[in-house]
Amino acid sequence: MISRRSARVSFASRFLSLSLLVLGLPLSAVADDITFTVTAPTRPRVESTPNGDRIVVDGADWDVLREPGLPELPFRVVRVLLPQGTTADDISVTAADPRRVATGVRPAVVDPFVTSEGEIADPVASFSPDGTFPAARARLLGVGYLHGYAIASIAVYPFELNNGELNVFDRIDVAVATRVADTAPVVRERYREGFLDGMRERLSGMVVNPELIDSYTLGQIVVPKPHGGFQPTAFPALEGSPVDYLIITTDALAASYQVLADWKTDKGVPTVIRTVEYIAANARNGSDLSETVRNFVIEAYTKWGITYALVGADTDKVPARFAFSAFYDGGKDLPVDMYFGNLDGDWNADHDAVFGEFGVDDADLYAEVYVGRLPGRNPTEANVLINKVIDYERPVFRTYGRKILLLGEVLFPADYDPGDPISLNGADILDYIRQSYMTSPNLTVKPMYETPALFPGPPPAIALTKQGTIDSLNAGQNHVLHVGHGFRFNMSLGDASLVNGDADALVNGDRLANLYMLNCTAVAYTYECLAEHFLRNPNGGAVSCVGANDSAFPNASTYYMEEFYNLLLTDDVFHLGELFARSREPRTTFALMSDGVDLWTHYIYTCLGDPEMPLWSESVRVLSVSHPSNVNKGSNNITVTVLDGGTPVEGATVCLTKAEEDYEVGTTNASGQVTRSFRAETTGSIKVVVTGDNYKRYRATSPSAVPASICASRA
């Protein structure tokens, strides 16, 4: 398994190298056509295996076609940014004459996908060695919108099988014809500092024509800062204060979630709560409550400029949207909370009773808003979930941030006994991730595998057992990755399963786990699932859970898990909801190809947790913060200096708050300093909160009348 995947690199790097390989004329838009050229690998070769001949190419830019029933052929997916206001109409392809690579080729055919429980998804395609495959050199997969930027995905096939011959087309020119789009995408109207620069950086790593980025005009409306503190409008509007974070809950739970809203606002993430009762009474009504809530999120995104949305209730209070996939088990309606953050279209283009149908409903697979859910059913449970988030963001045991626990079980055969031949080992998946992203000396990784002798390390694996896992969880683990068998109410751990009652009994206190479970349905949040028991445990357990709400297919789900930890540990993406959403993106083009395993995985992939919560990726450090001890009433320029052991900390967020009088947020420069103009109308305390990646939150209060001394406490 590791050898098959050894050529994988980061998403951004893959597409950067693609753009460097585009030859001939530069990418251009001529008469609204976007043109690009793909060149085939220079030295393809055929390797015989017991399962058939495989075509092997060099370079990390090539994927392998993995549609069950079809040959494994290298191909490439190209993402192209379209001019603003357009969509892709069609593509035209010009290819060089084919060059024969080999004869008598018996291509390896992709096996059916198998769930982690051993159930098989029937192939929907078949291959005949007599004839030509594939029929075309390129295929338009579809168009998606990310924050209003139109992205077309095109699959390019330089290899052809023709009656046992393998041919290669050394050069393929593709022209994407565009037309005016029938509908406009959802776009952020309010100007938010840093947003456009961030999108420019992200898109530069995704598309092959980044020069088109600056032709877009989005988010240009500058709303004057209102006089006073944080003053959002009741309903989203282009006036009042901007909002970063929307919490959607019920009237009965609103008081509990106000604690979390204040916690976020104080650190510079302005947060509001709107209840489903308020939304139903004030938002544009949809066909049901889920659509009405999504309509409100769209308004909050476009007018307030939100980045995060938390569903603060279980599904009996704030219902999930169900989307249909025909891929497996005769077709299923699957709960998809990403519906609330993927904002283009209505996911039901044919306006029937079924949402998310492939090729019919145009389900949006790119996230504008990062979404999570905390599944509390009452104020007591909500308080537990909220206090866990707060405790995680201000850890007492700071060194536990470096601890990672890997739990790997043999997947196939499902009834594995020591000595049996292994066809798929969860430990292979986890150890690939460990070797790729978890080798930093700042991390302490503990592998627990059902086959420890196969993984001598370092660090050496130890035997996976239920009791050993419980002991490790109780000792406190920041990140816990499980690849194995499971169901709604259990996760298998070699010799036995950990069940709901075991999750309830964990006593790891505030050394809380971020669980990523690659198993079947342990995050089935429309049931009383195992993940919810980890989260609702008031004495420990987990602060977040990511995993599948239905049957997971490990050969596909592995890519999502890999990208999640690549983003966290290599690319310094820290916020849970952003990690979750962006870990889908490298596979989104594949989800556009068919109602196959990747669309299914997009739908079942679930995040239970606070989407804004930053995850620790090493031991948590402490900030040294200095600011004036005396502040006059009236307007003041307040300079805050942030250091780490005498070294300036760049990029720390500083928030100054004084009730309804003023609210200022800034980011430290290379000298570790930020200066904000702040107006204090009366005597009283100004809250100073400083946060940074892998830094414990700093909080102090500075009285706003002279003479005064600072009264500081870390919280």
C-alpha positions, 0 to 999 in steps of 0.5 A: 500500500505504501509503495502504491502511494509513495508518489503522493505530494501535497495538493498545492505542490501537485498543481504547481508542478502541473502549471510548470509542465504546461508547454507551448503558448501561455494559458490565455483566454481568447474569445472567452476560450481558455487553452492549456496543453498537457504533455505525456510522461516521457518514459511510461512503462508496463509492469506485469502483475498477477492482477494484470499489466499496470502502466507506470509513469514518473512524476507526482502530477499523475493520478490513476483512474480508479473506477471499479471495472475499468483499467488502471490508467494514468491521467491528470485532472486540470482545474481552470479558473473561468472568467467571472460571470461565465461557466464552461460550455464545452471543451475541444481537444487536439491531440498529437498522433499516438505513439505506440508504447507496448503490445499485448497489454492485459490491463489491470482492472480496478477491483470493486470498492470494499467497506471497512466491514468487508461489504462490496460496492458493485461496479457500475462500469465494465471494460472489454479488451476489444475496442478503444478505451478511453474514447476521448482524450479529455472530459469536462467533469463540471464547474464548481464555485469557491467564494464566487470563483468559477473553477472548471475541472477537466480530466485529460487522458494521454494513454489509450488502450486499443485492442491490446495496444497501449498508445500515448498521445505526447501532446494534448491541447484543450480549449475550454469554451465559456458562456455567460452563466445562467445563475450567479454564484454566491459571493461575499459582498462585504470587504474583509481584510485579508480575504482576497489575498488569502483566496489569491494564495489558495487559487494559485495552488489549485488552478493552472491559470492564476493570472486570471484571479485579479480580474475578479471583483469580489467583496469590495463593499467597505462598510464603515466601522460603527461607533462603539463596540461590537455591534452586529445587525439583528439580520445580516446587512451591509451595515454594523459590525462584521461577523466571523462566526455564526452559531445556530441553535435553539431558544432553549440552548441560546444562553449556553452558547452565549458563553462560547460566543463571548469567548470567541468574540473576546479573542477577535472572532466576532460571533453571534447567535441566531436561533432556529426560531428567529431564523424561521421567523425572519429568513427567506423560507425554504422547502423545509427548516434545513433550507431556511437555515441555509438561506440565512447562512447565505445572507450571513456570508454575503452581508456579514462576511462570516467564515464559520458556522456552528450547528449547536444542537442535535438533529432533532433540534436543527435537522440535517440535510439528507443527500442521495447517492446511488453508489452503494447499498442500492442508494442512500440518503445521507446526512450532509452538514456541509450543505450549510456551508457549500452555498451555491445552488439549492442542491435540488435543481429538479425540485423533487423530494430528493436532494444531492442527486448526481447529474441532476441537482448540482450539489455544491462541493466547495465550502464557502463557510466552514461548518461543524456541529456540537450535538447537544440535546439540552443545556447540560450537554451543551455546557459540557461541549462548550466547556470542552472547547474552552478548556482545549483552547486554554490547556493546563497540560501544555505538553500533551499537545505533542501527543498522537495516538495511532490505532491500526487494525487489520481490515482484510481479512475481516476475521484476521488471525495472526499469521493470516495473509493480509490484503489491507492493513489499517496500520499501513495507512497510519504508518504512511501518514506517520512517516509522511507528516509526523516525524517532527521531534516536536511530536510524540507518536504512539503506534498501536497496531494489531500487527506490531511485529511488522512495524519495528519503528522507530518508534516501535509499534505495540499491540493494539488492545482495547484496554491499552487504548483506554489507558492511552486515552486516559493518559491524554492524547491530542490527536487520535487516529483510528483505522479499523472496523466499527459501527455506530456504537463501537470501534474495534481495537484488535481484541475487543471493541470500545463501545458507547459505555467505555467512551462515557467512562473515560477520565482524561479530564481536560487533556481532550482528544481530537478523534479521526475515525476511519471506520464505518458509521462511528460518527453517524450523528443521526443516531446515538453514535459512539462519537457523540458519547466521546463528546458528551462525556463531562470527565474526558473523552473528545473535544472533536470527532471527524469520521464517517456517518455511513459505510466508509471505503478505506481505499478512498477515505485514506486520501481525506485523512492524509490531507487533513494531517498534511494541512495541519502538520505541514501547511499550518492550517489549524482551525478544525472546520477549515481542515475538514473542508479543505481536506476534501478539496483534492478529491472534489474533482473526482467527486464530480466525475461520477456518483462514485466513491468520492461523492459518497465519501464527500457526503458521509464525511462528518465534523462534530466539533467547533469549526473555529477551534484551532488544533494544537500541532505540538506542545503549547507555548506561552506568550509574553505580552506587554501593553500600557498599564495606564490608559486615559479616557478618550482615544488612545493609540494602544501598542501591544507587544507579543514575544516568545522567550524574547523573540517577536511573534508575528501573526498573533491576533490581539483583541481589545474590548471594552463593553459597548465602547470599542472593539478592535482587532489587529495582527502583530507585525514582524516585530511582534507589535500591533497598534490600534486606536481605541476609544474608552468613554468611561472608566473601567477595564479594557480586556486584552486577549492575545492568541496565536498558532500553538500558543495558549490564550493570553488575557489581561484587563487594563483599567481605562482611567489614570492612575491605574495598574494592570491586573492580569490573569491567564485564562 
